[in-house]
Amino acid sequence: MKGNINIKQLWTDKKRTIFGLPLSFTRYTLDEERLYIRSGVFTVVEDEVRVYRILDVTLRQTLWQRIFKVGTLHCCSSDSSQKDFDIQSIKNPREVKNLLSELIEAQRTKKRVYYQEGLSMGNDDIEDMAADLHR
C-alpha cells in the first residue's frame, strides 16, 4: 500500500463500536486495486484482498446501526485467504458499497476477468496455471 506511489487511496475508515464512534483497532483502506483490513494492537494483522476477486457485496444494517448511521458490508470473494469477510460498522455504508462495486467492475474490465457460477479465470490465473504446468 505505502510502497506503490501511483495507487491512490480512495477510502479509509475504522470499525465503529458503541454509538458509532471509531473506538477500535480495526482500520479499512481501499485503493484502486486492493482492500486492506488491518487489526490489532500488540500483534497487528493486515489482510489484503484484490478488488477484482470480490464476487458479491451485501449491505447489512441493524436498527441500532441505522440509528447511528453505520452499517456492515459482507463480502464474498475468490481470494484464498479471505473467502467471506465483513467490513464492520462503517460510516456511509451505502456509498462505500457503491464505490466498491464500481471498482470491482472497473478492475474486472481492466484485467479481463469474467466470473461465471463456479468458474472464474483472469490473466493472473492463466499465468499461474501456465507456471504450474512448466514445473
C-alpha positions in Angstrom: 0.0 0.0 0.0 2.6 2.5 1.0 5.3 1.3 -1.4 3.3 1.9 -4.6 3.2 5.7 -5.1 0.9 5.5 -8.2 -2.0 3.9 -6.3 -4.4 6.5 -4.9 -6.2 5.8 -1.5 -9.9 6.2 -2.2 -11.5 5.5 1.2 -10.5 4.7 4.7 -12.4 4.2 7.9 -12.3 2.5 11.3 -14.6 -0.1 12.6 -17.1 1.8 14.7 -18.2 0.4 18.1 -20.6 1.9 20.6 -22.7 4.8 19.4 -21.0 4.8 16.0 -17.7 6.0 17.4 -14.4 4.8 15.9 -13.1 3.3 19.1 -11.5 0.2 17.6 -8.2 -1.1 16.4 -9.5 -2.2 13.0 -8.9 0.0 10.0 -10.1 -0.4 6.5 -8.4 1.1 3.5 -9.4 0.9 -0.2 -7.3 1.9 -3.1 -7.9 1.3 -6.8 -6.7 -2.3 -6.7 -6.9 -3.6 -3.2 -8.9 -3.6 0.1 -6.8 -3.7 3.2 -8.1 -4.8 6.6 -5.7 -4.0 9.4 -6.5 -5.0 13.0 -4.8 -5.5 16.3 -2.8 -3.6 19.0 0.1 -5.6 20.1 0.0 -8.1 17.2 -1.1 -6.3 14.1 -2.6 -8.4 11.2 -3.0 -6.8 7.8 -5.1 -8.7 5.2 -5.3 -7.7 1.6 -7.9 -8.6 -1.0 -7.6 -7.7 -4.6 -10.8 -5.8 -5.6 -11.4 -7.9 -8.7 -11.6 -11.1 -6.6 -14.6 -9.8 -4.7 -17.7 -11.6 -6.1 -20.5 -10.2 -4.1 -21.1 -7.3 -1.6 -24.1 -7.2 0.7 -25.1 -4.3 3.0 -26.4 -5.2 6.4 -27.8 -2.7 8.9 -29.4 -3.5 12.3 -31.8 -1.0 13.8 -29.0 0.4 16.1 -26.7 0.7 13.1 -29.3 2.7 11.2 -29.8 5.0 14.2 -26.1 5.7 14.3 -25.7 5.8 10.5 -23.3 2.9 10.2 -23.5 -0.5 8.6 -21.6 -3.7 7.7 -20.7 -4.8 4.3 -20.5 -8.6 3.9 -18.1 -9.6 1.0 -17.7 -12.9 -0.7 -14.5 -13.3 -2.6 -12.4 -15.8 -4.6 -9.4 -14.9 -2.5 -7.8 -18.0 -0.9 -7.1 -16.3 2.5 -10.3 -14.2 2.7 -13.2 -16.1 1.3 -16.0 -14.3 3.2 -15.3 -11.3 5.3 -17.1 -8.3 6.8 -16.2 -4.6 6.7 -17.8 -4.0 10.0 -19.7 -0.9 11.3 -18.5 1.7 8.9 -19.9 5.2 8.2 -21.8 5.8 5.0 -22.0 2.1 4.1 -24.2 2.6 1.1 -21.7 5.0 -0.5 -18.8 2.6 0.3 -20.8 -0.3 -1.2 -21.4 1.7 -4.4 -17.7 2.8 -4.6 -16.6 -0.8 -4.1 -19.0 -2.2 -6.7 -17.7 0.4 -9.3 -14.1 -0.5 -8.5 -14.8 -4.2 -8.8 -16.3 -3.8 -12.3 -13.5 -1.4 -13.4 -10.8 -3.8 -12.2 -12.5 -6.9 -13.8 -12.7 -5.0 -17.1 -9.1 -3.8 -16.8 -7.8 -7.3 -16.0 -10.3 -9.0 -18.3 -11.7 -11.2 -15.5 -15.0 -12.8 -16.1 -16.9 -14.7 -13.5 -19.5 -17.4 -14.0 -21.0 -19.6 -11.4 -18.4 -22.0 -10.2 -15.8 -20.7 -12.7 -13.5 -17.6 -12.5 -10.5 -17.0 -14.6 -8.4 -14.0 -15.5 -5.0 -13.1 -16.8 -3.3 -13.6 -13.4 -5.0 -17.1 -13.0 -3.9 -18.1 -16.5 -0.3 -17.1 -15.8 -0.4 -19.0 -12.6 -1.7 -22.1 -14.4 0.9 -21.8 -17.1 3.7 -21.5 -14.5 2.4 -24.6 -12.7 2.4 -26.6 -16.0 6.0 -25.7 -16.6 7.2 -27.0 -13.2 
